[in-house]
Amino acid sequence: MIKILEFQFNPAHNREPKLPVWLRRKHRQYFFESSRFYPANKTEKPLGNLCLIAETASQDFKARAILLSLSRVVRKEYYRFFYPDPADCFKWALEQGNRFLSRQLKQDNNNWLGKVNFAALSVKADLSISLAKIGQPPVLLLTNNEVFDLSRSLSQEGLPFQYFSNVIEGEIKPQDKILLLTQDIFEVFDEEEMLRWLLPIHKPREIKKIFQQKKPALRQAVGACLIVCAKKKRHFPFSKKIER
């Protein structure tokens, strides 16, 4: 079983007016977006969940539009279900995302180059995962009381981080957690030692309690966090039929 928690801190449409002036200026041109998608029907069910997180510091509003459009392309193409193997569906979606970005460059929409972080993660019911990125979005795996930076395992080729390239494929275990973070939120997690607090946590409601305790620090931050929690399957006892 998979449980996904999504947290957004001071999004553009609801920036905290009490933020210090220097912090508001720092994030004036900053934009982020996070999304989580679930299978809509039986056909999509084998594909599992799709998590997307993106951010840009580009002052060009076209960069924001490109991020939103890229998210729509990846989500739409992933759930088309062209291939028997869900991992191939993920690669297909990334390929279509790269084609979309190539068209933007051909139209001279290039102000986003080197200013974008984007992570795409699919998690299936059997706990298999596929991960890809553009730029340097923090993606962390919390397992066995240790923290691993999955994004470091993804090498990128070509011009500065303009396309999806390599894909990580693997499996997680029950009680594991994957965190997709924007950079500012990652820095808050690091400064507040929140990863140490999150490591032993197994229940989503306990994660929310930690966020409540760290609310003063998070209130001063701008960005998003997606937390994927792998849970054990519930086993219900078989009902015994009584014959009369």
C-alpha positions as a Markdown table, in Angstrom:
| # | Residue | x | y | z |
|---|---|---|---|---|
| 1 | Met | 0.0 | 0.0 | 0.0 |
| 2 | Ile | 1.1 | 3.5 | -0.7 |
| 3 | Lys | 0.2 | 6.7 | 1.1 |
| 4 | Ile | 1.3 | 10.1 | -0.3 |
| 5 | Leu | 1.3 | 13.3 | 1.7 |
| 6 | Glu | 1.6 | 16.6 | 0.0 |
| 7 | Phe | 2.6 | 19.9 | 1.7 |
| 8 | Gln | 2.9 | 23.3 | 0.1 |
| 9 | Phe | 4.4 | 26.2 | 2.0 |
| 10 | Asn | 3.5 | 29.8 | 1.0 |
| 11 | Pro | 2.5 | 29.1 | -2.6 |
| 12 | Ala | 2.4 | 32.0 | -5.1 |
| 13 | His | -1.4 | 32.4 | -4.8 |
| 14 | Asn | -1.3 | 32.5 | -1.0 |
| 15 | Arg | 2.0 | 34.0 | 0.1 |
| 16 | Glu | 2.1 | 34.7 | 3.8 |
| 17 | Pro | 1.8 | 38.5 | 4.2 |
| 18 | Lys | 3.7 | 38.2 | 7.5 |
| 19 | Leu | 6.9 | 37.0 | 5.8 |
| 20 | Pro | 9.9 | 39.3 | 6.3 |
| 21 | Val | 10.4 | 41.8 | 3.5 |
| 22 | Trp | 13.8 | 40.3 | 2.7 |
| 23 | Leu | 12.2 | 36.8 | 2.3 |
| 24 | Arg | 9.4 | 38.1 | 0.2 |
| 25 | Arg | 11.9 | 39.8 | -2.1 |
| 26 | Lys | 14.0 | 36.6 | -2.2 |
| 27 | His | 11.1 | 34.6 | -3.5 |
| 28 | Arg | 9.4 | 37.3 | -5.6 |
| 29 | Gln | 10.3 | 35.6 | -8.9 |
| 30 | Tyr | 10.3 | 32.1 | -7.5 |
| 31 | Phe | 7.7 | 29.5 | -8.5 |
| 32 | Phe | 7.0 | 25.9 | -7.5 |
| 33 | Glu | 4.4 | 23.3 | -8.2 |
| 34 | Ser | 3.8 | 19.8 | -6.8 |
| 35 | Ser | 1.2 | 17.2 | -7.8 |
| 36 | Arg | 0.2 | 13.7 | -7.0 |
| 37 | Phe | -1.9 | 11.5 | -9.2 |
| 38 | Tyr | -3.7 | 8.2 | -8.6 |
| 39 | Pro | -5.1 | 5.6 | -11.1 |
| 40 | Ala | -8.5 | 6.7 | -12.3 |
| 41 | Asn | -9.7 | 3.2 | -13.4 |
| 42 | Lys | -8.8 | -0.4 | -13.7 |
| 43 | Thr | -6.8 | 0.2 | -16.8 |
| 44 | Glu | -4.5 | 2.7 | -15.1 |
| 45 | Lys | -4.3 | 0.7 | -11.8 |
| 46 | Pro | -1.1 | -1.2 | -12.8 |
| 47 | Leu | 0.7 | 2.1 | -13.3 |
| 48 | Gly | 0.1 | 3.1 | -9.7 |
| 49 | Asn | 0.8 | 6.6 | -8.4 |
| 50 | Leu | 2.7 | 9.5 | -10.1 |
| 51 | Cys | 4.4 | 12.3 | -8.1 |
| 52 | Leu | 5.7 | 15.4 | -9.8 |
| 53 | Ile | 7.5 | 18.4 | -8.2 |
| 54 | Ala | 9.1 | 21.4 | -9.9 |
| 55 | Glu | 10.6 | 24.8 | -9.2 |
| 56 | Thr | 12.2 | 27.7 | -11.0 |
| 57 | Ala | 13.8 | 30.9 | -10.1 |
| 58 | Ser | 13.5 | 32.3 | -13.7 |
| 59 | Gln | 12.0 | 35.8 | -13.9 |
| 60 | Asp | 10.4 | 34.8 | -17.2 |
| 61 | Phe | 6.8 | 33.9 | -16.7 |
| 62 | Lys | 7.1 | 31.6 | -19.7 |
| 63 | Ala | 9.3 | 29.3 | -17.5 |
| 64 | Arg | 6.4 | 28.9 | -15.1 |
| 65 | Ala | 4.1 | 28.0 | -18.0 |
| 66 | Ile | 6.6 | 25.5 | -19.4 |
| 67 | Leu | 6.8 | 23.8 | -16.0 |
| 68 | Leu | 3.0 | 23.5 | -15.7 |
| 69 | Ser | 2.7 | 22.3 | -19.3 |
| 70 | Leu | 5.6 | 19.7 | -18.8 |
| 71 | Ser | 3.7 | 18.3 | -15.7 |
| 72 | Arg | 0.5 | 17.9 | -17.8 |
| 73 | Val | 2.4 | 16.2 | -20.6 |
| 74 | Val | 4.1 | 13.7 | -18.3 |
| 75 | Arg | 0.9 | 12.9 | -16.4 |
| 76 | Lys | -1.2 | 12.5 | -19.6 |
| 77 | Glu | 1.4 | 10.4 | -21.4 |
| 78 | Tyr | 2.1 | 8.2 | -18.4 |
| 79 | Tyr | -1.5 | 7.1 | -18.0 |
| 80 | Arg | -2.0 | 6.3 | -21.7 |
| 81 | Phe | -0.8 | 2.7 | -20.9 |
| 82 | Phe | 0.7 | 1.9 | -24.2 |
| 83 | Tyr | 3.1 | -0.8 | -22.8 |
| 84 | Pro | 2.6 | -3.9 | -20.8 |
| 85 | Asp | 5.5 | -2.9 | -18.5 |
| 86 | Pro | 4.6 | 0.2 | -16.4 |
| 87 | Ala | 8.3 | 1.1 | -16.4 |
| 88 | Asp | 8.2 | 1.5 | -20.2 |
| 89 | Cys | 5.1 | 3.7 | -19.8 |
| 90 | Phe | 7.2 | 5.9 | -17.5 |
| 91 | Lys | 10.0 | 6.1 | -20.1 |
| 92 | Trp | 7.4 | 6.9 | -22.8 |
| 93 | Ala | 6.1 | 9.8 | -20.7 |
| 94 | Leu | 9.6 | 11.2 | -20.2 |
| 95 | Glu | 10.3 | 10.9 | -23.9 |
| 96 | Gln | 7.2 | 12.9 | -24.7 |
| 97 | Gly | 8.3 | 15.4 | -22.0 |
| 98 | Asn | 11.7 | 15.8 | -23.7 |
| 99 | Arg | 10.0 | 16.3 | -27.1 |
| 100 | Phe | 7.9 | 19.1 | -25.5 |
| 101 | Leu | 11.0 | 20.8 | -24.1 |
| 102 | Ser | 12.7 | 20.4 | -27.5 |
| 103 | Arg | 9.9 | 22.3 | -29.2 |
| 104 | Gln | 10.3 | 25.1 | -26.6 |
| 105 | Leu | 14.0 | 25.5 | -27.4 |
| 106 | Lys | 13.2 | 25.6 | -31.2 |
| 107 | Gln | 10.8 | 28.5 | -30.4 |
| 108 | Asp | 13.6 | 30.3 | -28.5 |
| 109 | Asn | 11.9 | 29.7 | -25.2 |
| 110 | Asn | 15.2 | 29.1 | -23.4 |
| 111 | Asn | 15.2 | 31.3 | -20.3 |
| 112 | Trp | 14.4 | 28.3 | -18.2 |
| 113 | Leu | 17.7 | 26.5 | -19.0 |
| 114 | Gly | 19.7 | 25.8 | -15.9 |
| 115 | Lys | 17.0 | 27.4 | -13.7 |
| 116 | Val | 14.6 | 24.5 | -13.4 |
| 117 | Asn | 14.4 | 21.6 | -11.0 |
| 118 | Phe | 11.9 | 18.9 | -11.8 |
| 119 | Ala | 11.4 | 15.4 | -10.4 |
| 120 | Ala | 9.1 | 12.6 | -11.6 |
| 121 | Leu | 8.5 | 9.5 | -9.5 |
| 122 | Ser | 6.1 | 6.6 | -10.2 |
| 123 | Val | 5.3 | 4.1 | -7.4 |
| 124 | Lys | 3.4 | 0.9 | -8.2 |
| 125 | Ala | 1.3 | -1.2 | -5.9 |
| 126 | Asp | 4.1 | -3.8 | -5.7 |
| 127 | Leu | 6.4 | -1.0 | -4.4 |
| 128 | Ser | 8.5 | -0.8 | -7.5 |
| 129 | Ile | 9.6 | 2.7 | -8.4 |
| 130 | Ser | 10.9 | 4.7 | -11.4 |
| 131 | Leu | 12.5 | 8.1 | -10.9 |
| 132 | Ala | 13.9 | 10.7 | -13.3 |
| 133 | Lys | 14.8 | 14.4 | -12.9 |
| 134 | Ile | 15.9 | 17.6 | -14.6 |
| 135 | Gly | 18.3 | 19.8 | -12.6 |
| 136 | Gln | 19.0 | 19.0 | -9.0 |
| 137 | Pro | 15.8 | 18.4 | -7.1 |
| 138 | Pro | 16.4 | 16.8 | -3.7 |
| 139 | Val | 14.9 | 13.3 | -3.7 |
| 140 | Leu | 15.6 | 11.3 | -0.5 |
| 141 | Leu | 15.0 | 7.7 | 0.5 |
| 142 | Leu | 14.5 | 7.0 | 4.2 |
| 143 | Thr | 15.1 | 3.3 | 4.9 |
| 144 | Asn | 16.6 | 1.2 | 7.7 |
| 145 | Asn | 17.2 | 4.3 | 9.8 |
| 146 | Glu | 19.4 | 5.8 | 7.0 |
| 147 | Val | 19.0 | 8.6 | 4.5 |
| 148 | Phe | 20.0 | 8.2 | 0.9 |
| 149 | Asp | 20.0 | 10.9 | -1.8 |
| 150 | Leu | 18.5 | 9.2 | -4.8 |
| 151 | Ser | 19.0 | 12.2 | -7.0 |
| 152 | Arg | 22.8 | 11.7 | -6.8 |
| 153 | Ser | 22.4 | 8.4 | -8.5 |
| 154 | Leu | 20.9 | 10.0 | -11.6 |
| 155 | Ser | 23.6 | 11.3 | -14.0 |
| 156 | Gln | 22.5 | 13.7 | -16.7 |
| 157 | Glu | 23.8 | 14.2 | -20.2 |
| 158 | Gly | 23.7 | 17.0 | -22.8 |
| 159 | Leu | 23.3 | 20.7 | -22.3 |
| 160 | Pro | 22.8 | 22.0 | -18.7 |
| 161 | Phe | 20.1 | 19.8 | -17.3 |
| 162 | Gln | 17.6 | 20.6 | -20.1 |
| 163 | Tyr | 16.1 | 17.1 | -20.6 |
| 164 | Phe | 15.2 | 13.9 | -18.7 |
| 165 | Ser | 18.0 | 11.4 | -19.3 |
| 166 | Asn | 18.6 | 8.4 | -17.0 |
| 167 | Val | 16.0 | 6.6 | -15.0 |
| 168 | Ile | 16.3 | 4.9 | -11.7 |
| 169 | Glu | 14.3 | 1.7 | -11.3 |
| 170 | Gly | 14.1 | -0.3 | -8.1 |
| 171 | Glu | 11.9 | -1.4 | -5.2 |
| 172 | Ile | 11.2 | 0.0 | -1.8 |
| 173 | Lys | 10.1 | -1.9 | 1.3 |
| 174 | Pro | 7.2 | -1.4 | 3.7 |
| 175 | Gln | 8.0 | 1.4 | 6.2 |
| 176 | Asp | 10.3 | 3.1 | 3.7 |
| 177 | Lys | 9.7 | 6.7 | 2.8 |
| 178 | Ile | 10.6 | 8.8 | -0.3 |
| 179 | Leu | 10.7 | 12.6 | 0.0 |
| 180 | Leu | 10.6 | 14.9 | -3.0 |
| 181 | Leu | 11.5 | 18.4 | -2.0 |
| 182 | Thr | 12.1 | 21.8 | -3.4 |
| 183 | Gln | 15.5 | 23.3 | -2.5 |
| 184 | Asp | 14.3 | 25.8 | 0.2 |
| 185 | Ile | 12.3 | 23.2 | 2.0 |
| 186 | Phe | 15.2 | 20.8 | 1.9 |
| 187 | Glu | 17.4 | 23.4 | 3.6 |
| 188 | Val | 14.8 | 23.9 | 6.3 |
| 189 | Phe | 14.6 | 20.1 | 6.8 |
| 190 | Asp | 18.4 | 20.0 | 7.1 |
| 191 | Glu | 18.7 | 23.0 | 9.5 |
| 192 | Glu | 15.9 | 21.7 | 11.7 |
| 193 | Glu | 17.2 | 18.1 | 11.6 |
| 194 | Met | 13.7 | 17.0 | 10.5 |
| 195 | Leu | 15.0 | 13.9 | 8.7 |
| 196 | Arg | 16.2 | 12.5 | 12.0 |
| 197 | Trp | 12.7 | 13.0 | 13.3 |
| 198 | Leu | 11.1 | 11.4 | 10.3 |
| 199 | Leu | 13.3 | 8.3 | 10.1 |
| 200 | Pro | 11.5 | 6.3 | 12.8 |
| 201 | Ile | 8.0 | 7.5 | 11.9 |
| 202 | His | 5.7 | 4.9 | 10.3 |
| 203 | Lys | 2.3 | 6.5 | 10.6 |
| 204 | Pro | 1.3 | 9.5 | 8.3 |
| 205 | Arg | -0.5 | 11.2 | 11.2 |
| 206 | Glu | 2.8 | 11.2 | 13.1 |
| 207 | Ile | 4.5 | 13.0 | 10.2 |
| 208 | Lys | 1.8 | 15.7 | 10.3 |
| 209 | Lys | 2.5 | 16.1 | 14.1 |
| 210 | Ile | 6.2 | 16.8 | 13.3 |
| 211 | Phe | 5.3 | 19.4 | 10.7 |
| 212 | Gln | 3.1 | 21.1 | 13.3 |
| 213 | Gln | 6.0 | 21.1 | 15.8 |
| 214 | Lys | 8.2 | 22.7 | 13.1 |
| 215 | Lys | 5.6 | 25.1 | 12.0 |
| 216 | Pro | 7.5 | 28.3 | 13.0 |
| 217 | Ala | 10.4 | 27.3 | 10.7 |
| 218 | Leu | 8.3 | 26.1 | 7.9 |
| 219 | Arg | 6.1 | 29.2 | 8.0 |
| 220 | Gln | 9.2 | 31.2 | 6.9 |
| 221 | Ala | 9.9 | 28.9 | 4.0 |
| 222 | Val | 8.6 | 28.7 | 0.4 |
| 223 | Gly | 8.3 | 25.5 | -1.5 |
| 224 | Ala | 6.8 | 22.0 | -1.4 |
| 225 | Cys | 7.3 | 18.5 | -0.1 |
| 226 | Leu | 5.8 | 15.2 | -1.2 |
| 227 | Ile | 6.2 | 12.2 | 1.1 |
| 228 | Val | 5.6 | 8.7 | -0.2 |
| 229 | Cys | 5.0 | 6.2 | 2.6 |
| 230 | Ala | 5.2 | 2.5 | 1.8 |
| 231 | Lys | 2.8 | 0.6 | 4.1 |
| 232 | Lys | 2.3 | -3.1 | 4.8 |
| 233 | Lys | -0.8 | -4.6 | 3.1 |
| 234 | Arg | -3.7 | -5.2 | 5.3 |
| 235 | His | -4.6 | -8.8 | 5.7 |
| 236 | Phe | -8.2 | -9.4 | 6.5 |
| 237 | Pro | -9.3 | -12.8 | 8.0 |
| 238 | Phe | -11.4 | -15.0 | 5.7 |
| 239 | Ser | -15.0 | -15.2 | 6.7 |
| 240 | Lys | -16.0 | -18.8 | 7.2 |
| 241 | Lys | -19.3 | -19.8 | 5.5 |
| 242 | Ile | -21.6 | -21.5 | 7.9 |
| 243 | Glu | -23.7 | -24.2 | 6.2 |
| 244 | Arg | -27.1 | -25.0 | 7.6 |
